[in-house]
């Protein structure tokens, strides 16, 4: 059986794909080793969301090809731009996610290992509930890799969640390219039912729902907000990427939703939840974005005041329709990005400033830098607890803390 080294880049959905790959490799008797130099085969699970990421993936693939005798490349860049690795002269086998275990096994019959547990990242279990999406965004290259949504039955995902909890997970990250459209391919909108079923599993744990596009959430917003309000197991956290405050730009992006629908989603959650976190994304400098469009995005950011914001400068991706549009120029995009980032820091910083002096129940999720740990409160706001080791604080523990300081993008807390 093979000794393998696995590296993963990109979003939580990609990490979920790697967890599924690793489970199948371990089930077949293959063994993970500490680094590529010790491995029979190195596996690179790639991302390609922006041009800078593409360059990073090519450089890392070239380095791994030098360090190991056999390199398998998979993930979004492999599926959407597999020819790029060949054109760069990188000796690698480029395959889909589902093909990785067979590629590692080189056609050998697997030797199952008894009692192999689900793969956890510390105390975090990644539950990829579906693959693909229902969108057709004009700028997105990832769709070429993932395709249309394919949703396993609710019962299958519930059993996978149960297995992760039985293996020791304290936080389940429900993920996919677009969690809000889970079940649409079967003719049903099943995310609320899935979350109910997961939250009713036995144990003390938390569930974070990953990215859900506004269009998918809009159709289930009342039912979904009710589920969030009912179950303490669910972090009161919604990641709904609006991308622009201008309907004209959203139309050119083919985003499927309008700003009004995004506002209605936010309003529904505001009415149902006393304390929750909105996360959203903005693309700055789309080719058709005017100064007025940019101003509308800034106004929307100030209006909805999300506690987590991702700001990305538009990057042309080969093979997408938006790549054929005349760009705005790097200087203008940089200026608009800088302006939005300043507003982002103001808005997010205010959210954490308001937490100072408050007590919160948190789940310690992972180690931080030095002797600190990272924790999340019920609204999935990020808190750092210092001197954790000397206090016996470890990932997986639930604690009551007091927020003592705001650091703009996160808070610092002390155990009570």
C-alpha positions as CSV (number, residue, x, y, z in Angstrom):
1,X,0.0,0.0,0.0
2,X,1.1,3.6,-0.7
3,X,2.5,6.2,1.6
4,X,0.9,9.5,0.7
5,X,1.3,13.2,1.4
6,X,-1.8,15.4,1.0
7,X,-2.0,19.2,0.7
8,X,-5.2,21.2,0.4
9,X,-5.7,24.8,-0.7
10,X,-8.9,26.9,-1.0
11,X,-12.2,26.9,0.7
12,X,-13.8,24.6,3.3
13,X,-15.5,22.7,0.5
14,X,-12.1,21.8,-0.9
15,X,-11.1,20.7,2.6
16,X,-14.2,18.5,2.7
17,X,-13.2,16.9,-0.6
18,X,-9.7,16.2,0.9
19,X,-11.3,14.6,3.9
20,X,-13.4,12.3,1.7
21,X,-10.3,11.4,-0.3
22,X,-8.3,10.7,2.8
23,X,-11.1,8.5,4.3
24,X,-11.1,6.4,1.1
25,X,-7.3,6.2,1.1
26,X,-7.2,5.1,4.7
27,X,-10.0,2.6,4.2
28,X,-7.9,1.1,1.4
29,X,-4.9,0.7,3.7
30,X,-2.8,3.6,2.4
31,X,-0.9,5.5,5.1
32,X,-0.3,9.3,5.4
33,X,3.3,10.4,6.1
34,X,4.7,13.6,7.4
35,X,6.0,15.1,4.2
36,X,6.4,14.7,0.4
37,X,10.0,13.4,0.8
38,X,8.7,10.4,2.7
39,X,5.8,9.7,0.4
40,X,5.3,7.3,-2.5
41,X,2.8,9.8,-3.9
42,X,2.0,13.4,-3.2
43,X,-1.6,14.7,-3.7
44,X,-2.2,18.4,-4.4
45,X,-5.8,19.5,-4.0
46,X,-5.9,22.9,-5.8
47,X,-7.9,26.1,-5.8
48,X,-8.2,28.6,-8.7
49,X,-10.5,31.3,-7.5
50,X,-8.2,34.2,-8.6
51,X,-5.2,34.6,-10.9
52,X,-2.7,34.9,-8.0
53,X,-3.9,31.6,-6.6
54,X,-3.4,30.0,-10.0
55,X,0.3,31.0,-10.0
56,X,0.7,29.8,-6.4
57,X,-0.7,26.4,-7.4
58,X,1.6,26.0,-10.3
59,X,4.6,26.9,-8.2
60,X,3.6,24.5,-5.4
61,X,3.0,21.7,-8.0
62,X,6.4,22.2,-9.5
63,X,8.0,22.0,-6.1
64,X,6.2,18.9,-5.1
65,X,7.1,17.3,-8.4
66,X,10.8,17.8,-7.5
67,X,10.3,16.4,-4.0
68,X,8.4,13.2,-4.7
69,X,8.5,10.5,-7.4
70,X,4.7,10.7,-8.2
71,X,2.5,13.7,-8.1
72,X,-1.3,13.6,-8.4
73,X,-3.1,17.0,-8.9
74,X,-6.8,17.4,-8.3
75,X,-9.2,20.0,-7.2
76,X,-10.7,23.1,-8.9
77,X,-7.7,24.1,-10.9
78,X,-7.0,20.6,-12.1
79,X,-10.6,20.2,-13.3
80,X,-11.0,23.7,-14.8
81,X,-7.5,24.3,-16.1
82,X,-5.7,21.0,-16.1
83,X,-3.8,21.9,-19.3
84,X,-1.9,24.6,-17.3
85,X,0.1,22.0,-15.5
86,X,1.2,20.3,-18.7
87,X,2.0,23.7,-20.3
88,X,4.2,24.5,-17.3
89,X,6.1,21.3,-17.8
90,X,5.0,19.8,-14.5
91,X,5.2,16.0,-14.3
92,X,1.8,15.2,-12.7
93,X,-1.3,13.1,-13.1
94,X,-4.3,15.5,-13.3
95,X,-7.4,13.8,-12.1
96,X,-10.9,14.5,-10.6
97,X,-11.5,14.3,-6.8
98,X,-13.2,10.9,-7.2
99,X,-10.3,9.5,-9.2
100,X,-7.6,10.2,-6.6
101,X,-7.9,6.9,-4.6
102,X,-7.6,4.8,-7.8
103,X,-4.7,6.9,-9.0
104,X,-2.9,6.4,-5.7
105,X,-3.6,2.7,-5.7
106,X,-2.4,2.3,-9.3
107,X,-5.0,-0.4,-9.9
108,X,-4.1,-2.5,-6.9
109,X,-6.9,-4.2,-5.0
110,X,-7.6,-2.2,-1.8
111,X,-6.8,-3.7,1.6
112,X,-9.5,-2.3,3.9
113,X,-8.4,-1.3,7.4
114,X,-10.9,-2.2,10.1
115,X,-12.4,0.6,12.2
116,X,-11.1,3.5,10.2
117,X,-12.8,6.7,11.7
118,X,-13.9,9.7,9.8
119,X,-11.2,12.3,9.1
120,X,-11.3,15.2,11.5
121,X,-9.3,18.5,11.5
122,X,-8.7,18.6,15.3
123,X,-12.2,18.9,16.8
124,X,-13.7,20.1,13.5
125,X,-15.7,17.7,11.2
126,X,-16.2,18.9,7.7
127,X,-19.5,17.8,6.2
128,X,-19.7,18.4,2.5
129,X,-23.5,18.1,1.9
130,X,-23.4,18.4,-1.9
131,X,-21.1,19.2,-4.8
132,X,-21.7,21.9,-7.4
133,X,-24.1,24.8,-7.6
134,X,-27.1,26.2,-9.5
135,X,-25.4,29.4,-10.5
136,X,-23.8,30.5,-13.8
137,X,-21.8,33.5,-12.7
138,X,-20.0,35.2,-15.6
139,X,-16.7,35.5,-13.8
140,X,-16.5,32.1,-12.1
141,X,-14.1,29.4,-13.2
142,X,-14.9,27.1,-10.4
143,X,-18.2,26.0,-12.0
144,X,-16.1,24.3,-14.7
145,X,-14.7,22.1,-12.0
146,X,-17.8,21.4,-9.9
147,X,-20.7,21.4,-12.4
148,X,-24.4,21.5,-11.4
149,X,-25.4,20.6,-7.9
150,X,-25.6,16.9,-7.0
151,X,-27.3,16.4,-3.6
152,X,-27.1,13.2,-1.6
153,X,-30.2,12.3,0.4
154,X,-30.8,14.0,3.7
155,X,-30.4,10.7,5.6
156,X,-27.0,10.0,4.1
157,X,-25.7,13.4,5.2
158,X,-27.2,12.9,8.7
159,X,-25.4,9.6,9.1
160,X,-22.1,11.2,8.0
161,X,-22.7,13.9,10.6
162,X,-23.4,11.2,13.2
163,X,-20.1,9.4,12.3
164,X,-18.2,12.7,12.7
165,X,-19.7,13.3,16.1
166,X,-19.0,9.8,17.2
167,X,-15.4,10.2,16.1
168,X,-15.1,13.2,18.4
169,X,-16.1,16.3,16.4
170,X,-17.4,19.2,18.5
171,X,-17.9,21.5,15.5
172,X,-19.5,20.4,12.3
173,X,-18.9,22.7,9.3
174,X,-21.7,22.1,6.8
175,X,-20.2,23.1,3.4
176,X,-20.6,22.9,-0.3
177,X,-20.2,25.3,-3.3
178,X,-23.6,26.7,-2.3
179,X,-25.4,25.2,0.7
180,X,-28.5,27.2,0.1
181,X,-29.5,25.2,-3.0
182,X,-29.0,21.8,-1.3
183,X,-31.7,19.5,-2.7
184,X,-32.7,21.7,-5.7
185,X,-31.6,19.0,-8.1
186,X,-34.1,16.6,-6.5
187,X,-36.9,19.2,-6.7
188,X,-36.9,20.0,-3.0
189,X,-35.3,22.7,-0.9
190,X,-33.9,20.5,1.8
191,X,-31.4,22.6,3.8
192,X,-33.7,23.5,6.7
193,X,-34.7,19.8,7.1
194,X,-31.1,18.7,7.0
195,X,-30.1,21.2,9.7
196,X,-33.0,20.2,11.9
197,X,-32.0,16.5,11.7
198,X,-28.4,17.2,12.4
199,X,-29.1,19.5,15.4
200,X,-31.3,16.7,16.9
201,X,-28.4,14.2,17.0
202,X,-27.2,13.4,20.5
203,X,-24.2,15.2,21.9
204,X,-22.8,18.7,22.8
205,X,-21.7,20.3,19.6
206,X,-22.1,23.3,17.3
207,X,-22.9,23.5,13.6
208,X,-21.7,26.2,11.2
209,X,-23.5,26.6,7.8
210,X,-21.1,27.4,5.0
211,X,-21.6,29.8,2.1
212,X,-25.1,30.1,0.7
213,X,-25.9,32.4,-2.2
214,X,-28.6,34.9,-1.6
215,X,-30.9,33.6,-4.3
216,X,-31.0,30.1,-2.7
217,X,-31.5,31.5,0.8
218,X,-34.2,33.9,-0.3
219,X,-36.7,31.2,-1.2
220,X,-36.2,29.4,2.2
221,X,-35.5,32.5,4.4
222,X,-38.4,32.2,6.7
223,X,-38.0,28.5,7.4
224,X,-34.3,28.7,7.6
225,X,-34.4,31.6,10.1
226,X,-36.8,29.7,12.2
227,X,-34.4,26.7,12.3
228,X,-31.6,29.0,13.4
229,X,-33.8,30.5,16.1
230,X,-34.9,27.1,17.4
231,X,-31.6,25.2,17.8
232,X,-28.7,26.4,20.0
233,X,-26.5,23.9,18.2
234,X,-26.5,26.1,15.1
235,X,-24.2,29.1,15.2
236,X,-26.3,32.1,14.4
237,X,-24.2,32.8,11.4
238,X,-25.0,33.2,7.7
239,X,-22.5,33.6,4.9
240,X,-24.4,35.1,1.9
241,X,-22.1,36.7,-0.6
242,X,-23.9,39.7,-2.2
243,X,-20.8,40.7,-4.4
244,X,-22.2,44.1,-5.4
245,X,-24.7,46.7,-4.2
246,X,-25.7,47.5,-7.8
247,X,-28.4,45.5,-9.6
248,X,-26.8,46.4,-12.9
249,X,-23.5,44.9,-11.9
250,X,-25.2,41.8,-10.4
251,X,-27.0,41.4,-13.8
252,X,-23.7,41.5,-15.6
253,X,-22.2,39.1,-13.1
254,X,-25.3,36.8,-13.7
255,X,-25.6,36.5,-9.9
256,X,-29.4,35.6,-10.1
257,X,-30.3,37.7,-7.1
258,X,-31.0,41.4,-6.7
259,X,-30.0,43.7,-3.9
260,X,-33.6,43.8,-2.7
261,X,-33.6,40.0,-2.2
262,X,-30.4,40.2,-0.2
263,X,-31.8,42.9,2.0
264,X,-34.9,40.8,2.5
265,X,-32.8,37.8,3.7
266,X,-31.0,40.1,6.1
267,X,-34.3,41.6,7.4
268,X,-35.8,38.1,8.0
269,X,-32.8,37.0,10.1
270,X,-32.8,40.4,11.9
271,X,-36.4,39.8,12.9
272,X,-35.9,36.1,13.9
273,X,-32.6,36.4,15.8
274,X,-31.5,38.8,18.6
275,X,-27.8,38.2,18.0
276,X,-26.4,36.9,14.8
277,X,-23.5,37.4,12.4
278,X,-23.9,38.2,8.8
279,X,-20.9,37.4,6.6
280,X,-20.8,38.6,3.0
281,X,-18.4,39.1,0.0
282,X,-17.9,41.9,-2.4
283,X,-16.1,41.9,-5.8
284,X,-14.5,45.2,-6.4
285,X,-13.7,46.5,-9.9
286,X,-15.9,44.3,-12.1
287,X,-15.4,45.5,-15.7
288,X,-18.9,47.2,-15.9
289,X,-18.8,48.7,-12.4
290,X,-19.2,52.5,-12.5
291,X,-18.3,55.0,-9.7
292,X,-22.0,55.0,-8.8
293,X,-22.1,51.2,-8.6
294,X,-19.1,51.2,-6.3
295,X,-20.7,53.8,-4.1
296,X,-23.9,51.6,-3.9
297,X,-21.7,48.7,-2.7
298,X,-20.2,50.9,0.0
299,X,-23.6,52.2,1.0
300,X,-24.9,48.6,1.3
301,X,-21.9,47.5,3.4
302,X,-22.5,50.4,5.8
303,X,-26.3,49.6,5.9
304,X,-26.2,45.8,6.6
305,X,-23.0,46.0,8.8
306,X,-21.7,42.4,8.5
307,X,-19.3,41.3,11.1
308,X,-17.3,39.4,8.5
309,X,-16.5,40.7,5.0
310,X,-14.4,39.3,2.2
311,X,-13.3,42.0,-0.3
312,X,-11.8,40.7,-3.6
313,X,-10.5,42.6,-6.6
314,X,-11.9,41.4,-9.8
315,X,-9.6,39.0,-11.6
316,X,-10.1,37.7,-15.1
317,X,-10.3,33.9,-15.2
318,X,-9.6,32.2,-18.6
319,X,-12.6,30.7,-20.3
320,X,-15.2,32.8,-18.5
321,X,-17.5,35.4,-20.2
322,X,-16.3,38.2,-18.0
323,X,-12.7,37.6,-19.2
324,X,-13.8,39.1,-22.6
325,X,-14.9,42.4,-21.1
326,X,-12.6,45.4,-21.1
327,X,-11.2,45.8,-17.6
328,X,-11.1,48.9,-15.4
329,X,-7.4,49.0,-14.9
330,X,-5.3,47.9,-11.9
331,X,-4.9,51.4,-10.4
332,X,-8.7,52.1,-10.2
333,X,-9.4,48.6,-8.9
334,X,-6.8,49.0,-6.2
335,X,-8.2,52.4,-5.1
336,X,-11.7,51.0,-4.9
337,X,-10.5,48.0,-3.0
338,X,-8.6,50.2,-0.6
339,X,-11.7,52.3,0.0
340,X,-14.0,49.3,0.6
341,X,-11.4,47.7,2.9
342,X,-11.4,50.8,5.0
343,X,-15.2,50.7,5.4
344,X,-15.0,47.0,6.1
345,X,-12.5,47.6,9.0
346,X,-14.8,50.3,10.4
347,X,-17.9,48.1,10.2
348,X,-16.3,44.9,11.5
349,X,-14.3,46.7,14.1
350,X,-17.5,48.3,15.5
351,X,-19.0,44.8,15.9
352,X,-16.1,43.6,18.0
353,X,-15.9,46.9,19.9
354,X,-19.5,46.4,21.0
355,X,-18.6,43.0,22.5
356,X,-16.0,44.3,25.0
357,X,-17.2,43.8,28.5
358,X,-19.7,41.1,27.6
359,X,-19.7,37.5,28.7
360,X,-20.1,34.9,26.0
361,X,-20.4,31.1,25.9
362,X,-17.8,29.8,23.5
363,X,-16.5,26.6,21.9
364,X,-12.7,26.4,21.7
365,X,-12.1,25.3,18.1
366,X,-8.3,25.3,17.4
367,X,-4.9,26.3,18.6
368,X,-3.9,29.9,17.9
369,X,-0.5,31.5,17.8
370,X,1.9,30.9,20.7
371,X,0.0,29.7,23.8
372,X,-3.4,31.0,22.6
373,X,-6.5,29.2,21.3
374,X,-9.2,30.3,19.0
375,X,-12.8,30.1,20.0
376,X,-16.2,31.0,18.6
377,X,-19.2,32.4,20.4
378,X,-22.8,31.5,19.5
379,X,-22.8,34.0,16.6
380,X,-19.6,32.6,15.3
381,X,-17.6,35.7,16.2
382,X,-13.9,34.9,16.5
383,X,-12.3,35.2,20.0
384,X,-8.7,34.6,21.0
385,X,-8.0,33.3,24.5
386,X,-4.4,33.9,25.6
387,X,-2.2,31.7,27.9
388,X,-4.4,28.7,27.2
389,X,-1.9,26.0,28.0
390,X,-1.2,27.2,31.5
391,X,-4.9,27.3,32.1
392,X,-5.6,23.8,30.8
393,X,-7.7,25.1,27.9
394,X,-7.8,22.9,24.8
395,X,-9.9,22.7,21.6
396,X,-13.2,21.0,22.2
397,X,-14.0,22.7,25.5
398,X,-17.0,24.9,26.1
399,X,-16.2,27.9,28.3
400,X,-17.8,31.1,29.6
401,X,-15.5,34.1,28.8
402,X,-15.5,37.8,29.0
403,X,-14.4,39.8,26.0
404,X,-11.7,42.2,27.2
405,X,-10.3,43.7,24.0
406,X,-11.2,44.3,20.3
407,X,-8.6,43.8,17.7
408,X,-10.8,45.0,14.7
409,X,-11.1,41.6,13.1
410,X,-11.4,39.5,16.2
411,X,-11.8,39.9,20.0
412,X,-9.6,38.9,23.0
413,X,-11.3,37.1,25.8
414,X,-10.5,35.8,29.3
415,X,-12.2,32.8,31.0
416,X,-14.7,33.7,33.7
